[in-house]
Amino acid sequence: MIKYIYKLFRRQIWFVVRLAGLDGVWKADRQLPVGEHF
C-alpha cells in the first residue's frame, strides 16, 4: 500500500517538474524529507 502511494507521489512530482521546470522544483523536491520516510 505504501509503495503504491509512493508511486503516485512520485508521478505527481514529475508532473509538477514538467510544468514548472526542472531546476527549481527538483531542488525543492530534494529538500523535502518525505522521500526518506518511505
C-alpha atoms as a printed R data frame, in Angstrom:
   type eleno elety resid chain resno      x      y       z
1  ATOM     1    CA   MET     A     1  0.000  0.000   0.000
2  ATOM     2    CA   ILE     A     2  2.800  2.412   0.925
3  ATOM     3    CA   LYS     A     3  4.648  1.611  -2.308
4  ATOM     4    CA   TYR     A     4  1.501  2.396  -4.312
5  ATOM     5    CA   ILE     A     5  1.097  5.772  -2.585
6  ATOM     6    CA   TYR     A     6  4.800  6.434  -3.143
7  ATOM     7    CA   LYS     A     7  4.444  5.753  -6.880
8  ATOM     8    CA   LEU     A     8  1.511  8.163  -7.110
9  ATOM     9    CA   PHE     A     9  3.503 10.747  -5.156
10 ATOM    10    CA   ARG     A    10  6.493 10.454  -7.474
11 ATOM    11    CA   ARG     A    11  4.218 10.641 -10.504
12 ATOM    12    CA   GLN     A    12  2.778 13.929  -9.240
13 ATOM    13    CA   ILE     A    13  6.273 15.238  -8.537
14 ATOM    14    CA   TRP     A    14  7.300 14.591 -12.138
15 ATOM    15    CA   PHE     A    15  4.103 16.227 -13.392
16 ATOM    16    CA   VAL     A    16  4.928 19.383 -11.413
17 ATOM    17    CA   VAL     A    17  8.522 19.208 -12.626
18 ATOM    18    CA   ARG     A    18  7.349 19.244 -16.236
19 ATOM    19    CA   LEU     A    19  5.078 22.221 -15.596
20 ATOM    20    CA   ALA     A    20  7.392 24.410 -13.550
21 ATOM    21    CA   GLY     A    21 10.746 23.353 -14.974
22 ATOM    22    CA   LEU     A    22 13.464 21.017 -13.715
23 ATOM    23    CA   ASP     A    23 15.704 23.362 -11.704
24 ATOM    24    CA   GLY     A    24 13.506 24.960  -9.060
25 ATOM    25    CA   VAL     A    25 11.153 22.042  -8.458
26 ATOM    26    CA   TRP     A    26 13.938 19.469  -8.366
27 ATOM    27    CA   LYS     A    27 15.763 21.459  -5.689
28 ATOM    28    CA   ALA     A    28 12.519 21.834  -3.724
29 ATOM    29    CA   ASP     A    29 11.870 18.086  -4.073
30 ATOM    30    CA   ARG     A    30 15.363 17.356  -2.776
31 ATOM    31    CA   GLN     A    31 14.721 19.453   0.337
32 ATOM    32    CA   LEU     A    32 11.520 17.577   1.213
33 ATOM    33    CA   PRO     A    33 12.104 14.926   3.910
34 ATOM    34    CA   VAL     A    34  9.096 12.907   2.687
35 ATOM    35    CA   GLY     A    35 11.141 10.602   0.463
36 ATOM    36    CA   GLU     A    36 13.256  9.388   3.377
37 ATOM    37    CA   HIS     A    37 10.236  8.138   5.303
38 ATOM    38    CA   PHE     A    38  9.248  5.621   2.635
